[in-house]
Amino acid sequence: MKCTILIIAVISFTLMVSGETISADIVENNILTVEENGDYAASITTPLKISIMQENPPLSMLMPDGQPTGLYVEFWQLWSKVNHVPVSFEPSSFINNLKALKERKVDFHAGLFVNDERLTWADFSVPIHRVTSGVFFSNQKPLQLKELGNRKIGVQKGSHQSYQLAANFPNLNILEYEDAVVMITALLEHDIEALVSEIPYLNAELGRMGLRGTLTLSEESFSTNSVHALIPKGNPKFVEMINDGIRNIPVSMLTDLEKKWLPQGPFYYQNRSLVSVSSLSAMEQDWLIPHSNFILGVAPSLPPFEEINSEGKYIGISSDFASIVADKLSIKMLPLTGLTWPEVMKKAESGQIDILPAVVKTKKREVFLSFTKPYYSFPLVIATNSNHYSIESLDDLDYRKVGVGKSTPAEELLRLNHPKLKIITIENVNEGLTRLNNGELDAVVHNFGVISYAINRSNYSNIKVVAQTPYTLDISMGVRKGLEPLIPILNKTLSTIDSKKRTSIINSWLTVKANLGIDYTTILWWSLPIVSVFLIIIWLVTRANQRMQFEITERSRVEQSLELAMEQANIAKEQAVSANKAKDTFLANMSHEIRTPMNAVMGMSHLLGLSKLDQEQKNYVKVLDNSASNLLLLIDGILDLSKIEAGKLDLEIVPFTMHSILDNIIVQTELSLNKEIKLSQNISEQVPATLLGDPLRIGQILLNLVSNAVKFTEQGEINISIDLSDKTPDSVILQFSVSDTGIGMTAEQMERLFTVYSQADSSTTRKYGGTGLGLSICRKLCEKMNGQIWVDSEVGVGSIFHCTVSFGYSELEIGNEKSSQNKDSKLLSENLSDGQSNKQKYFPSLAKKKVLVVDDNHINLSIASKILTKAGILIETANNGKVAIEKLQENNFDAVLMDIQMPEMDGYTATRQIRKIKRYQDLPIIALSANMMSQDVNKSLEIGMNAHIGKPINVQHLLATLAKLIG
């Protein structure tokens, strides 16, 4: 149902169909056609007005003719093109930009930073860009901002940098400028000490003024902020449409756009981290928009993991991990300095600190913190001096003074589990080592990484790590209560840091040289020359002995070489035979073990369908039957693939007509077709009427291609065409093509298409199902028939699968072709009908016939007995071959259904014994077995069985075979 709504200049009009409020300028003078499914973008007919800064190169600016240009302008033009939403631009000064937004004279701003003031009246899109701001100086060595005291700092009026400076550096004398040229001039004339600005913008202005290179950029990074579209509050549906449109833009297009405008320093789209980590959900990305600044609580002195150095900078392993996370998520993590660790924990408990980047999870801390998954682990170890080498565990420290970090998990563990220790708390590991060296402590227990780092950098050569405790510390990030949505975001981001990068971070900080007990390095240093000389002597003696033996063994080697080669050839042959036999055994066992339970499932489904059921129960049985059939197809596919790879799949060479195969495929496909799809076929007149090949495998390939086409096509057309590709006196090569108007594929997806157990995309399995097995089998079958398979496809247009196969051909006609086709189609329709319904076809000639059913599986025995009883057959059962022979000697039977694998006496042995009895030499014996390999079928016939029927049982096939043999 469509509603056409005329919306007149009302800012907060609520559209009844979608239940959303639409911004004024979108709806003013617009006639919107809105689908019930909420296709919001399609409803926009008048261009959206986008506010841009007219003097913000290279991001947005006006050309001499007044046309807008720049990175952000072209970004939104690309967004418009990809999403088919018209846009126009409203250039003005930054102050007027904000005024127009607040008065709702424009729909949204092209790109601004997030801050608290803007969050009160605006919503923000997902990030579209990321910009770094810096501090610029003129003709002097750059200083840190905190070193500038109350000096004058220039900044653009109303900018985010002005907001940040006022919040973080209240002592600075901040001067705001409306014109960047005036601000740069003031710096050059020393009216101000420095200026803070976005780096790409200021570089562009300097270039335009011909002053590039005259200012010095401080190494201090003032801030890196993500850029977002800014939308006046009250229109969540509109925000969602903008976000969806941003995510629709291909990354390659964005990369090219960035290189055009920022060739010397790309700021975004080097990877997908612009729109946050690619694995983040839309909800998680949206959550990050107002949460971009986090306060970190760090240990002031816990090297190499984290510390505040003499310059007041946060460094260490955890600092590196935090920096990577902040960079990937486009957020800021600001360390809170000047606190002891207990003070840090107290502020974290009161909610004044957002994240502890290096913390161990404990029950006490779980009250006020949530934890990420650990991102590295280290054991707790015992360090002592040379007087205590006898210490091997914590038990050896009972009643001794042990230094442990104050308010740490180590202190908690030791106090709880080792009450006999005299715990002495220390502020940091250096204090503990000093007191240990002075004899005030007997041992220090600490994190192995921390203590080894400290020992290697101290002058306490007599202090060693002598033992490891049973405790390991898992280092995680801790997040205060109230920020729980941040946990999965941090976990996903940390998981994107590969092992190589993790190792690089840890190795750069931690070169472990900790001495463990006795100083074996000294011993090794003195013993190495002696050992080396000894090894050289041994090598010389061995070498001389080898030369003496060479002439003695050479003649024997030559004489034995031929004999050895023969033995190796025999061994290789035996190994190959053994390997093939192992493959055969594996495939046979696999087939048997899978088909046996499948026989029970499908047999019970069949019998249940014959019982009295209401309509709902019949639907359940139909679903069960169809699901079991689909599972059996998958099993057959896996076994086919195994047979192909084992070289055990034999092709049949029989005469057939291509028309009959296509007709069968059309019938099978149309029975399952419930979509608006037209199915057509086209066979070239050049294709011979009669061909020699394997019709079963050709049908298998085509049916798989057509089934895939149906699966991925909602509406349109599927066409099957067959053309003559080449012809020789002995063979023809036909090209088969199956085209559809479905979803299509990318080049990357097509590359993976014919790989075993692979699909074009992981989302394909979730939406459409399947394993990716069918196309792999098709490829291998084509190759086995001297052909190949490939695909042409375009996303949103459709796909064409092509394959070629070589056939023999003959001028012999297979009866009346039309009659044969009709007969084949009729038989196929009957079989399909049997598969679609559980009604058992009755064979009158089988009534009152007496059949012996032999099977060791009670379920299979019961199923076969009930199926035969329903057909009017009298049955007796036996659970192995030995019992079967005994029953045959006691009674007369018209036929025997014989399982193969049974205890005491298997089906093969039983059949041989039965054939030795004169009166049973012509008794019909039918193998009823889960063993379906070709060698199994051949073996059944060779030992005297009349037929071989596989499990799961095809009821109609079983009854038809019995009718043929005894009816």
Summary of the structure (lengths in Angstrom):
residues: 967
radius of gyration: 40.4
end to end distance: 62.1
largest distance: 122.3
contacts: 3030
relative contact order: 0.05
helix: 45%
strand: 24%
